């Protein structure tokens, strides 16, 4: 069952909020990287960075999906 109207708008709004939040987190990661401090050597930090990139890609894919869904309604 595909979401319609208001439900689709709610989904798009959630995606937008998550995109902004993850983008802000990603910018923080980039700032840490530019400092080249001991944080970069931390494997947990590197795993978090990879997870963040994955989440951004996932949100981008959901964004494309909802746009396509909206255009097909």
Backbone as JSON Lines, residues from 0, in Angstrom:
{"i":0,"aa":"X","n":[0.85,-1.18,0.0],"ca":[0.0,0.0,0.0],"c":[0.89,1.25,0.0]}
{"i":1,"aa":"X","n":[0.68,2.11,-0.97],"ca":[1.5,3.32,-1.1],"c":[0.88,4.47,-0.32]}
{"i":2,"aa":"X","n":[1.73,5.27,0.34],"ca":[1.21,6.44,1.06],"c":[0.72,7.49,0.08]}
{"i":3,"aa":"X","n":[-0.31,8.22,0.47],"ca":[-0.86,9.26,-0.41],"c":[-1.05,10.54,0.37]}
{"i":4,"aa":"X","n":[-1.02,11.65,-0.38],"ca":[-1.35,12.96,0.17],"c":[-0.59,13.33,1.42]}
{"i":5,"aa":"X","n":[-1.34,13.48,2.5],"ca":[-0.78,13.96,3.76],"c":[0.26,12.99,4.32]}
{"i":6,"aa":"X","n":[0.03,11.69,4.18],"ca":[0.98,10.7,4.69],"c":[2.32,10.82,3.96]}
{"i":7,"aa":"X","n":[2.27,11.05,2.66],"ca":[3.49,11.24,1.89],"c":[4.22,12.51,2.32]}
{"i":8,"aa":"X","n":[3.48,13.57,2.58],"ca":[4.07,14.82,3.06],"c":[4.76,14.62,4.41]}
{"i":9,"aa":"X","n":[4.14,13.85,5.3],"ca":[4.75,13.57,6.6],"c":[6.06,12.82,6.43]}
{"i":10,"aa":"X","n":[6.09,11.86,5.51],"ca":[7.31,11.09,5.26],"c":[8.4,12.0,4.71]}
{"i":11,"aa":"X","n":[8.03,12.85,3.75],"ca":[9.01,13.78,3.17],"c":[9.56,14.73,4.23]}
{"i":12,"aa":"X","n":[8.72,15.18,5.15],"ca":[9.16,16.08,6.22],"c":[10.15,15.38,7.14]}
{"i":13,"aa":"X","n":[9.87,14.13,7.5],"ca":[10.8,13.37,8.34],"c":[12.14,13.19,7.64]}
{"i":14,"aa":"X","n":[12.09,12.89,6.35],"ca":[13.32,12.71,5.58],"c":[14.13,14.0,5.57]}
{"i":15,"aa":"X","n":[13.47,15.13,5.38],"ca":[14.15,16.43,5.35],"c":[14.83,16.72,6.67]}
{"i":16,"aa":"X","n":[14.15,16.46,7.78],"ca":[14.72,16.7,9.1],"c":[15.94,15.81,9.32]}
{"i":17,"aa":"X","n":[15.83,14.54,8.95],"ca":[16.96,13.61,9.12],"c":[18.13,13.98,8.22]}
{"i":18,"aa":"X","n":[17.84,14.43,7.01],"ca":[18.9,14.86,6.11],"c":[19.69,16.03,6.71]}
{"i":19,"aa":"X","n":[18.97,16.99,7.25],"ca":[19.63,18.15,7.85],"c":[20.48,17.75,9.05]}
{"i":20,"aa":"X","n":[19.93,16.88,9.88],"ca":[20.65,16.44,11.07],"c":[21.92,15.67,10.7]}
{"i":21,"aa":"X","n":[21.79,14.74,9.75],"ca":[22.96,13.96,9.34],"c":[23.98,14.81,8.6]}
{"i":22,"aa":"X","n":[23.51,15.78,7.84],"ca":[24.44,16.67,7.15],"c":[25.26,17.47,8.15]}
{"i":23,"aa":"X","n":[24.62,17.92,9.22],"ca":[25.34,18.65,10.26],"c":[26.37,17.75,10.94]}
{"i":24,"aa":"X","n":[26.0,16.52,11.22],"ca":[26.94,15.57,11.82],"c":[28.1,15.28,10.88]}
{"i":25,"aa":"X","n":[27.8,15.16,9.6],"ca":[28.85,14.89,8.62],"c":[29.83,16.06,8.54]}
{"i":26,"aa":"X","n":[29.33,17.28,8.62],"ca":[30.21,18.44,8.63],"c":[31.13,18.41,9.84]}
{"i":27,"aa":"X","n":[30.62,17.98,10.99],"ca":[31.46,17.84,12.18],"c":[32.58,16.82,11.95]}
{"i":28,"aa":"X","n":[32.23,15.7,11.31],"ca":[33.24,14.7,10.98],"c":[34.31,15.29,10.08]}
{"i":29,"aa":"X","n":[33.89,16.05,9.07],"ca":[34.86,16.65,8.15],"c":[35.76,17.63,8.87]}
{"i":30,"aa":"X","n":[35.22,18.36,9.85],"ca":[36.04,19.29,10.63],"c":[37.1,18.54,11.44]}
{"i":31,"aa":"X","n":[36.71,17.42,12.04],"ca":[37.67,16.61,12.79],"c":[38.75,16.06,11.87]}
{"i":32,"aa":"X","n":[38.34,15.64,10.67],"ca":[39.31,15.1,9.73],"c":[40.35,16.14,9.34]}
{"i":33,"aa":"X","n":[39.9,17.36,9.16],"ca":[40.83,18.4,8.72],"c":[41.87,18.73,9.79]}
{"i":34,"aa":"X","n":[41.54,18.46,11.04],"ca":[42.49,18.72,12.13],"c":[43.57,17.66,12.22]}
{"i":35,"aa":"X","n":[43.3,16.48,11.67],"ca":[44.26,15.36,11.66],"c":[44.8,15.07,13.06]}
{"i":36,"aa":"X","n":[43.93,14.98,14.02],"ca":[44.38,14.69,15.38],"c":[44.25,13.19,15.69]}
{"i":37,"aa":"X","n":[44.4,12.84,16.93],"ca":[44.38,11.43,17.35],"c":[43.01,10.8,17.13]}
{"i":38,"aa":"X","n":[41.98,11.6,16.98],"ca":[40.64,11.05,16.78],"c":[40.6,10.2,15.51]}
{"i":39,"aa":"X","n":[41.33,10.58,14.5],"ca":[41.32,9.85,13.24],"c":[41.86,8.43,13.39]}
{"i":40,"aa":"X","n":[42.66,8.21,14.39],"ca":[43.24,6.89,14.6],"c":[42.27,5.96,15.33]}
{"i":41,"aa":"X","n":[41.23,6.49,15.85],"ca":[40.27,5.71,16.61],"c":[39.38,4.92,15.65]}
{"i":42,"aa":"X","n":[39.39,3.6,15.77],"ca":[38.61,2.76,14.86],"c":[37.11,2.96,15.05]}
{"i":43,"aa":"X","n":[36.69,3.24,16.27],"ca":[35.27,3.49,16.51],"c":[34.83,4.75,15.77]}
{"i":44,"aa":"X","n":[35.68,5.76,15.77],"ca":[35.37,6.99,15.05],"c":[35.24,6.72,13.55]}
{"i":45,"aa":"X","n":[36.15,5.92,13.0],"ca":[36.1,5.6,11.58],"c":[34.84,4.82,11.23]}
{"i":46,"aa":"X","n":[34.42,3.92,12.12],"ca":[33.19,3.17,11.89],"c":[31.98,4.09,11.93]}
{"i":47,"aa":"X","n":[31.98,5.04,12.85],"ca":[30.89,6.02,12.91],"c":[30.84,6.87,11.65]}
{"i":48,"aa":"X","n":[32.0,7.22,11.15],"ca":[32.06,8.01,9.92],"c":[31.46,7.23,8.75]}
{"i":49,"aa":"X","n":[31.81,5.98,8.61],"ca":[31.27,5.15,7.55],"c":[29.76,5.0,7.7]}
{"i":50,"aa":"X","n":[29.3,4.83,8.93],"ca":[27.87,4.71,9.19],"c":[27.14,5.99,8.81]}
{"i":51,"aa":"X","n":[27.75,7.13,9.1],"ca":[27.15,8.42,8.77],"c":[27.02,8.57,7.26]}
{"i":52,"aa":"X","n":[28.04,8.21,6.51],"ca":[27.99,8.29,5.05],"c":[26.9,7.36,4.52]}
{"i":53,"aa":"X","n":[26.81,6.18,5.08],"ca":[25.78,5.22,4.68],"c":[24.38,5.78,4.94]}
{"i":54,"aa":"X","n":[24.2,6.4,6.08],"ca":[22.89,6.99,6.42],"c":[22.54,8.13,5.46]}
{"i":55,"aa":"X","n":[23.51,8.95,5.12],"ca":[23.25,10.02,4.16],"c":[22.85,9.46,2.8]}
{"i":56,"aa":"X","n":[23.51,8.41,2.37],"ca":[23.16,7.78,1.11],"c":[21.77,7.16,1.16]}
{"i":57,"aa":"X","n":[21.45,6.55,2.28],"ca":[20.12,5.97,2.45],"c":[19.04,7.04,2.38]}
{"i":58,"aa":"X","n":[19.26,8.15,3.07],"ca":[18.29,9.24,3.03],"c":[18.15,9.82,1.63]}
{"i":59,"aa":"X","n":[19.25,9.9,0.91],"ca":[19.18,10.41,-0.46],"c":[18.34,9.47,-1.33]}
{"i":60,"aa":"X","n":[18.5,8.18,-1.13],"ca":[17.72,7.2,-1.88],"c":[16.24,7.3,-1.53]}
{"i":61,"aa":"X","n":[15.92,7.45,-0.24],"ca":[14.52,7.63,0.17],"c":[13.94,8.9,-0.41]}
{"i":62,"aa":"X","n":[14.75,9.95,-0.47],"ca":[14.3,11.22,-1.05],"c":[13.92,11.0,-2.52]}
{"i":63,"aa":"X","n":[14.77,10.31,-3.27],"ca":[14.48,10.02,-4.67],"c":[13.22,9.17,-4.8]}
{"i":64,"aa":"X","n":[13.07,8.2,-3.91],"ca":[11.89,7.33,-3.93],"c":[10.62,8.12,-3.71]}
{"i":65,"aa":"X","n":[10.61,8.99,-2.71],"ca":[9.39,9.75,-2.43],"c":[9.08,10.73,-3.56]}
{"i":66,"aa":"X","n":[10.12,11.3,-4.19],"ca":[9.88,12.2,-5.32],"c":[9.25,11.43,-6.48]}
{"i":67,"aa":"X","n":[9.79,10.24,-6.75],"ca":[9.22,9.42,-7.83],"c":[7.79,8.99,-7.49]}
{"i":68,"aa":"X","n":[7.57,8.63,-6.26],"ca":[6.23,8.23,-5.82],"c":[5.25,9.38,-5.96]}
{"i":69,"aa":"X","n":[5.7,10.55,-5.54],"ca":[4.85,11.75,-5.63],"c":[4.5,12.07,-7.07]}
{"i":70,"aa":"X","n":[5.48,11.95,-7.97],"ca":[5.25,12.24,-9.38],"c":[4.33,11.22,-10.06]}
{"i":71,"aa":"X","n":[4.26,10.02,-9.5],"ca":[3.42,8.97,-10.09],"c":[2.0,8.97,-9.56]}
{"i":72,"aa":"X","n":[1.71,9.8,-8.56],"ca":[0.35,9.84,-8.0],"c":[-0.53,10.72,-8.84]}
